[in-house]
């Protein structure tokens, strides 16, 4: 029987608990020691020791950072696996991490990394250039299972081992966003032995990383336990040097936000992820700090598949863009830490263009667009054209996005007013991700965090031939100014053609005990467990 009290509490369906009253990323090595973005929960000398008790809302069913999608699971992945470089959250510049230095060929087709010589993985093996090759080759072999990482390797032609500590990564065409890609946990390195494991075994956590923590145990939908590596001594300059401050991290899966809030207020936990709107007032009344950082990348949105059903009609897609009352939806369902989306990228993403003028709520104009395109109201209010009803499904992962059903229902109600019928299509997270990979969706609710505008390619490639050309062009353009012009064209195309219906900039606030100090975030807005201390 599981002895964790939070898991026991979660099993009680009617449990009641009394709670007390960005610059574009440079391709040069940064000499700055600029650190991760820190919250107000800083100050004082960090005190080593203790167990950080965290609660999160969902378990993706896969703890391999190269296969994870959700931000919360990537926080765990970041603690387990280090990256070749570290991206500063404020400047966007890069610092050495597992790579001491790097060079980029003049044509942008080769990246050569010189590695540190003192790095080991938790299975005792050393970091070598062969490890880099094994990781990148394995990501390619995983294909759609590595949903994020595989897209970062567009045009990958192989890695050449130049010496024990020098690896040259080669592409068939320039990959302008690759340095930022290798700063993410999605491309964090695991040992060569781990890369040879099956996809399923990797998901179960049977991998060895070089990060400050080791996954000690994993119970699906219950617990994830991390133990610090006492020999860890290769963090980037932005972080403190040496082992993590806390000895261990216990991560309990607690889907109900109210129960997470209750456990924090009663002292059963130290930190909760994903604060909901209903819990903000309770947390503030209890003087429990709330922290947040807006995610770069793709806003939380309705991803539109223009190859499916009625969505092949551009008039339908353009009507969706104007038929959603973003301001009302965000205010009614999300916290004060979430802002209305104003473009195809979040405003913290390099190259962001404000397209709010094209996204304003205008149901009358949306209805006229549909009427002019031949979509006329049917007897039940749903429009019809040539006998075809204007209906579609909205796919979402039930564990990760279940708490946001009220938001989806408001969008559903908005669209019903202009004669568009939307049916929610919940699937288990793993199945929803698989459906996305196969293109088996009409609308899809999600977001995508990445500190580079190449997030657009991960999100939309393969949906529209003209758009694909622009996405490939921006990924291949090594001149920053020229690339940003193409990125602007991509954003305009995505919005004007209704391939994206952005709703809100993604921000997942967390709350914690006052004794939890040094809350810090990466450029991708991921919590850094390595930096947290428990000061009494």
C-alpha positions in Angstrom: 0.0 0.0 0.0 1.2 3.5 -0.8 2.2 5.3 2.4 2.2 8.8 0.9 -0.5 10.9 2.6 -1.2 13.0 -0.5 -2.0 9.9 -2.6 -4.3 8.7 0.1 -6.0 12.1 0.3 -6.4 12.2 -3.5 -8.3 8.9 -3.4 -11.1 10.4 -1.4 -13.5 11.8 -4.0 -15.2 14.2 -1.6 -12.3 15.1 0.6 -12.7 18.4 2.4 -9.8 20.2 4.1 -9.9 23.3 6.3 -7.4 25.8 5.0 -6.1 28.6 7.3 -7.2 32.0 6.6 13.2 38.6 -24.6 16.4 39.5 -27.2 17.0 37.0 -30.0 19.3 34.2 -28.8 22.9 34.9 -29.8 25.1 32.3 -31.4 28.1 33.4 -29.5 29.3 32.0 -26.1 28.1 34.4 -23.5 30.8 35.6 -21.0 28.1 36.9 -18.7 27.2 35.0 -15.5 23.6 36.1 -15.8 21.5 33.6 -13.9 18.0 32.1 -14.1 15.1 34.4 -13.6 14.5 34.5 -9.9 11.3 35.3 -7.9 10.9 37.3 -4.8 11.4 34.1 -2.8 15.2 34.7 -2.6 17.5 36.0 0.1 19.4 34.5 2.9 22.1 31.8 2.7 20.7 28.6 1.2 20.5 25.8 3.7 21.4 22.3 2.3 19.2 19.4 3.1 15.5 18.4 3.4 12.9 16.9 1.1 10.9 19.1 -1.2 7.3 17.8 -1.3 5.7 18.8 -4.6 2.2 18.3 -6.0 1.4 18.3 -9.7 -1.8 17.9 -11.6 -1.1 15.1 -14.1 1.3 12.3 -15.1 2.0 12.0 -18.8 2.9 8.4 -18.4 6.4 9.0 -19.6 9.3 10.5 -17.6 11.9 10.4 -20.4 12.7 14.1 -21.0 13.3 13.4 -24.7 9.7 12.2 -25.0 7.9 14.5 -22.6 5.6 17.3 -23.7 4.0 19.0 -20.7 5.9 21.8 -18.9 5.5 20.1 -15.4 7.0 16.9 -16.6 9.8 18.8 -18.3 10.6 20.4 -15.0 11.4 16.8 -13.8 13.3 16.1 -17.0 15.4 19.3 -16.5 16.4 18.0 -13.1 17.5 14.6 -14.5 19.2 15.6 -17.8 21.6 18.4 -18.5 22.0 20.1 -21.9 25.0 21.0 -24.1 24.3 24.7 -23.5 22.3 26.9 -21.1 20.1 29.8 -22.3 19.9 32.9 -20.2 16.2 33.7 -19.6 16.6 37.5 -19.8 19.2 38.0 -22.5 18.6 34.9 -24.6 22.4 34.4 -24.8 24.0 31.0 -24.3 26.4 29.8 -21.6 28.5 26.6 -21.6 27.1 23.6 -19.8 28.0 20.1 -20.9 29.8 21.7 -23.8 32.8 24.0 -22.8 32.7 25.7 -26.2 31.2 25.4 -29.7 31.7 26.8 -33.2 29.2 27.1 -36.1 30.3 26.7 -39.7 29.9 29.7 -41.9 27.2 28.0 -43.9 25.3 27.1 -40.7 25.2 23.4 -41.5 27.6 22.2 -38.8 27.8 22.7 -35.1 31.0 21.5 -33.4 30.9 21.0 -29.6 33.9 20.6 -27.3 32.7 18.8 -24.2 33.7 19.1 -20.5 35.9 16.3 -19.4 34.5 15.7 -15.9 30.9 14.8 -16.5 29.4 11.4 -15.6 26.0 9.9 -15.8 24.2 8.3 -12.9 25.1 4.8 -14.3 28.8 5.7 -13.9 29.6 6.2 -17.5 31.3 9.3 -18.8 30.1 12.0 -21.2 31.9 11.6 -24.6 31.4 12.7 -28.2 29.9 9.3 -28.9 27.3 10.0 -26.2 26.2 13.1 -28.2 26.0 11.1 -31.4 24.0 8.2 -29.7 21.5 10.7 -28.2 20.8 12.5 -31.5 20.6 9.3 -33.5 18.2 7.9 -30.9 16.0 10.9 -31.1 15.7 10.5 -34.8 14.9 6.8 -34.3 12.1 7.7 -31.8 10.5 9.9 -34.5 7.1 11.1 -33.4 7.5 9.6 -29.9 10.1 12.4 -29.4 7.4 14.8 -30.4 9.4 18.0 -29.6 13.0 16.9 -29.9 12.6 15.2 -33.3 11.4 18.4 -34.9 14.5 20.2 -33.6 16.6 18.0 -35.8 15.2 19.0 -39.2 17.8 18.2 -41.9 20.0 16.2 -39.5 22.5 14.2 -41.5 24.5 12.7 -38.6 27.1 13.4 -36.0 30.8 12.9 -36.6 33.0 12.0 -33.6 36.1 14.1 -34.1 37.7 13.0 -30.9 36.7 11.7 -27.5 35.4 15.1 -26.4 34.6 16.8 -29.8 31.4 16.1 -31.7 30.4 17.7 -35.0 26.6 17.8 -35.7 25.8 18.1 -39.3 22.7 19.2 -41.3 21.8 19.1 -45.0 20.7 22.8 -44.7 21.3 25.5 -42.1 19.5 24.9 -38.8 19.4 28.4 -37.3 17.6 27.4 -34.1 19.7 24.4 -33.2 21.7 26.0 -30.5 18.5 27.0 -28.7 17.2 23.5 -29.3 20.1 21.8 -27.5 19.5 24.1 -24.5 16.1 22.4 -23.8 15.4 19.4 -21.6 13.8 17.8 -24.7 17.3 17.4 -26.0 18.9 16.8 -22.6 21.5 14.1 -22.8 21.2 10.6 -21.3 23.9 7.9 -21.2 24.7 5.9 -24.3 23.4 2.8 -22.5 20.1 4.5 -21.9 19.7 5.4 -25.6 19.7 1.7 -26.5 16.7 1.0 -24.2 13.3 0.5 -25.6 10.9 3.4 -25.9 8.7 1.9 -23.2 11.6 1.3 -20.8 12.8 4.9 -21.3 9.3 6.1 -20.5 9.3 4.1 -17.2 12.4 6.0 -16.1 15.0 3.4 -16.6 17.4 6.0 -17.9 20.5 7.7 -16.6 21.1 11.4 -17.0 23.9 13.7 -15.9 21.6 16.0 -14.0 21.6 17.0 -10.4 18.9 14.5 -9.5 18.3 10.8 -10.2 14.8 9.3 -10.5 14.7 7.0 -7.5 11.2 5.6 -8.1 8.2 6.1 -10.4 4.7 5.0 -9.7 2.4 6.0 -12.6 -0.3 8.5 -11.6 1.0 8.3 -8.0 4.5 9.4 -7.2 7.9 10.4 -8.7 10.8 10.5 -6.3 14.1 12.2 -7.1 17.4 11.9 -5.1 20.2 14.4 -5.5 23.6 13.4 -6.9 26.1 14.4 -4.3 28.9 14.3 -6.9 27.2 16.8 -9.2 29.6 19.6 -10.1 29.1 20.8 -13.7 26.2 23.3 -13.6 26.4 26.3 -15.8 27.8 29.5 -14.3 24.2 30.8 -14.1 23.4 28.3 -11.3 25.1 27.6 -8.0 28.0 25.2 -8.3 27.9 21.7 -6.7 25.1 19.4 -5.7 21.5 20.5 -5.3 20.5 22.1 -2.0 17.6 19.7 -1.2 18.4 16.1 -0.7 15.3 14.7 -2.4 12.1 15.7 -4.2 8.8 13.8 -3.7 6.3 14.6 -6.5 2.7 13.5 -5.8 0.2 13.4 -8.6 -2.9 15.2 -7.4 -5.3 16.1 -10.2 -7.7 18.2 -8.1 -6.3 21.8 -7.8 -8.4 22.3 -4.6 -6.7 19.3 -2.9 -3.3 20.6 -4.0 -4.1 24.0 -2.4 -5.4 22.3 0.7 -2.3 20.2 1.2 -0.1 23.3 0.8 -2.2 25.3 3.3 -2.1 22.5 5.9 1.6 22.0 5.5 1.4 18.5 3.9 3.3 19.8 0.9 5.9 22.5 0.2 5.1 23.5 -3.4 2.2 23.1 -5.8 2.3 23.4 -9.5 -0.5 24.8 -11.7 -2.5 27.1 -9.4 -6.1 27.5 -10.7 -8.2 30.6 -10.6 -10.4 29.3 -7.8 -7.4 28.9 -5.5 -5.7 32.2 -5.9 -7.7 34.0 -3.2 -7.2 31.1 -0.7 -3.5 31.1 -1.2 -3.2 34.8 -0.9 -5.3 34.8 2.3 -2.9 32.2 3.7 0.1 34.3 2.8 1.4 31.6 0.5 3.6 33.1 -2.2 2.5 32.6 -5.8 5.1 32.7 -8.6 4.7 32.9 -12.4 6.6 33.5 -15.6 5.0 33.8 -19.0 6.0 31.0 -21.3 7.7 31.8 -24.6 6.6 29.9 -27.7 3.0 29.1 -28.9 0.2 30.5 -26.8 -2.5 28.2 -25.4 -4.9 27.9 -28.3 -7.1 26.0 -30.6 -4.8 24.4 -33.1 -6.6 24.1 -36.4 -6.1 21.3 -38.9 -6.9 22.8 -42.3 -6.8 19.4 -43.9 -9.8 18.0 -42.1 -13.5 18.2 -42.8 -15.2 21.6 -42.8 -11.9 23.2 -41.8 -10.6 22.9 -45.4 -12.7 26.0 -46.0 -10.7 29.1 -45.2 -13.9 31.0 -44.6 -14.6 28.7 -41.7 -11.2 29.1 -40.2 -11.3 32.9 -40.5 -14.7 32.9 -38.8 -13.2 30.9 -35.9 -10.6 33.6 -35.5 -13.2 36.3 -35.0 -15.8 34.2 -33.2 -13.9 33.7 -29.9 -14.2 36.3 -27.1 -10.7 35.9 -25.7 -10.9 38.6 -23.1 -14.1 37.2 -21.5 -12.8 33.6 -21.6 -9.5 34.4 -20.0 -11.0 36.6 -17.3 -13.7 34.1 -16.5 -11.6 31.0 -16.3 -7.9 31.8 -15.8 -5.8 33.5 -13.1 -4.6 37.1 -13.1 -1.2 35.7 -14.2 -2.6 34.7 -17.6 -2.9 37.4 -20.3 -4.9 37.4 -23.6 -2.9 36.2 -26.6 -2.1 38.9 -29.1 -0.4 36.9 -31.8 0.7 33.5 -33.1 3.7 33.6 -30.6 3.7 34.6 -27.0 5.0 38.1 -26.4 8.1 36.8 -24.6 9.3 35.0 -27.7 12.0 36.5 -29.9 10.5 37.8 -33.1 6.9 38.2 -31.7 4.6 40.3 -33.8 1.4 41.8 -32.3 -1.5 40.8 -34.5 -4.3 41.6 -32.1 -5.9 43.9 -34.6 -6.7 40.8 -36.7 -7.9 38.8 -33.8 -10.6 41.0 -32.1 -13.9 39.5 -31.2 -16.4 40.3 -34.0 -19.2 37.7 -34.1 -21.2 39.8 -36.7 -18.2 39.8 -39.1 -17.6 36.1 -38.5 -21.3 35.3 -39.3 -21.1 37.4 -42.5 -17.9 35.5 -43.6 -19.7 32.2 -43.2 -22.9 33.5 -44.8 -21.0 34.8 -47.8 -19.2 31.5 -48.1 -22.6 29.6 -48.4 -22.9 28.5 -44.8 -26.5 29.2 -43.9 -28.2 28.7 -40.5 -29.9 25.3 -40.1 -33.0 24.6 -38.0 -31.0 24.1 -34.8 -28.8 27.1 -35.4 -25.8 25.1 -36.7 -24.9 26.3 -40.2 -25.2 24.0 -43.2 -23.7 24.1 -46.7 -24.7 21.6 -49.5 -26.1 19.3 -46.8 -23.0 19.3 -44.7 -23.3 20.6 -41.1 -20.7 23.1 -39.8 -19.4 20.8 -36.9 -16.0 19.8 -35.7 -14.4 18.1 -32.7 -11.9 19.6 -30.2 -9.2 17.2 -29.1 -7.5 17.6 -25.7 -5.5 15.5 -23.2 -7.9 14.7 -20.3 -5.4 14.6 -17.5 -3.3 17.7 -18.5 -6.1 19.9 -19.8 -9.1 18.5 -17.9 -9.0 21.5 -15.5 -9.4 23.8 -18.5 -12.7 22.3 -19.7 -14.6 25.4 -18.5 -12.4 27.5 -20.8 -13.0 25.2 -23.8 -16.8 25.2 -23.0 -16.9 29.0 -23.2 -15.1 29.0 -26.5 -17.6 26.3 -27.6 -20.5 28.5 -26.6 -19.0 31.5 -28.4 -18.7 29.5 -31.7 -22.2 28.1 -31.3 -23.5 31.7 -31.4 -22.1 32.1 -35.0 -23.5 28.7 -36.0 -20.4 26.5 -35.5 -20.9 23.2 -33.6 -17.9 22.1 -31.5 -17.9 18.7 -29.7 -15.2 18.2 -27.0 -13.1 15.1 -27.6 -11.1 14.1 -24.4 -8.5 11.4 -24.7 -5.9 10.2 -22.2 -2.8 12.3 -22.5 -0.7 9.7 -24.3 -3.5 9.0 -26.8 -4.1 12.7 -27.4 -0.4 13.2 -28.1 -0.4 10.2 -30.5 -3.5 11.6 -32.3 -1.7 14.9 -32.7 1.4 13.1 -34.2 -0.8 11.3 -36.7 -2.8 14.4 -37.6 -6.0 12.8 -36.2 -7.7 15.9 -35.1 -9.8 18.8 -36.3 -9.3 21.3 -33.5 -6.8 20.6 -30.7 -6.3 22.4 -27.4 -2.7 22.9 -26.3 0.3 25.2 -26.2 4.0 24.8 -26.8 6.8 26.3 -24.8 10.1 27.2 -26.5 12.3 30.2 -26.3 12.8 30.4 -30.1 10.3 31.3 -32.9 11.1 27.9 -34.5 8.3 26.7 -32.2 6.1 27.7 -35.1 7.6 24.9 -37.2 7.0 22.3 -34.4 3.4 23.5 -34.1 2.3 23.9 -37.7 4.6 22.0 -40.2 2.8 19.7 -42.5 -0.5 21.5 -42.5 -0.2 23.8 -45.4 2.3 23.7 -48.4 2.9 27.4 -48.6 3.3 27.7 -44.8 5.8 24.8 -44.9 8.0 26.7 -47.3 8.1 29.7 -44.9 8.7 27.5 -41.9 11.7 25.7 -43.6 13.0 29.1 -44.8 13.1 30.6 -41.3 14.7 27.5 -39.9 17.4 27.6 -42.5 18.2 31.3 -42.5 21.3 32.1 -40.5 21.1 35.9 -40.9 19.1 37.1 -37.9 17.5 40.1 -39.5 16.4 38.1 -42.6 15.2 35.2 -40.4 13.0 37.6 -38.3 11.3 38.9 -41.4 10.4 35.4 -42.4 9.2 34.7 -38.9 6.9 37.7 -39.1 5.5 36.4 -42.4 4.8 33.0 -40.8 2.9 34.6 -37.9 0.8 36.7 -40.3 0.0 33.7 -42.5 -1.0 31.5 -39.5 -3.4 34.1 -38.2 -4.9 35.4 -41.4 -5.5 31.8 -42.7 -7.0 30.6 -39.4 -4.4 27.9 -38.8 -4.1 29.1 -35.2 -6.8 30.5 -32.9 -4.7 31.8 -30.0 -6.5 32.2 -26.6 -4.0 33.1 -23.9 -0.3 33.4 -23.2 0.6 30.3 -21.3 1.6 30.8 -17.7 1.2 28.1 -15.0 1.6 29.7 -11.6 3.0 27.8 -8.7 2.6 28.4 -5.0 4.9 27.4 -2.1 5.6 27.6 1.6 7.5 30.7 2.7 10.4 28.4 3.7 10.9 27.4 0.1 13.6 29.7 -1.3 15.4 30.5 -4.5 12.5 29.8 -6.9 14.1 30.2 -10.3 13.0 29.7 -13.9 14.8 28.9 -17.1 14.4 30.7 -20.5 11.6 28.2 -21.2 9.9 29.1 -17.9 10.8 25.8 -16.3 11.3 25.6 -12.5 14.9 24.8 -11.6 14.8 22.2 -8.8 18.6 22.4 -8.6 18.4 26.0 -7.2 15.6 25.5 -4.5 16.5 25.4 -0.9 14.4 24.8 2.2 15.3 27.5 4.7 13.6 27.2 8.1 
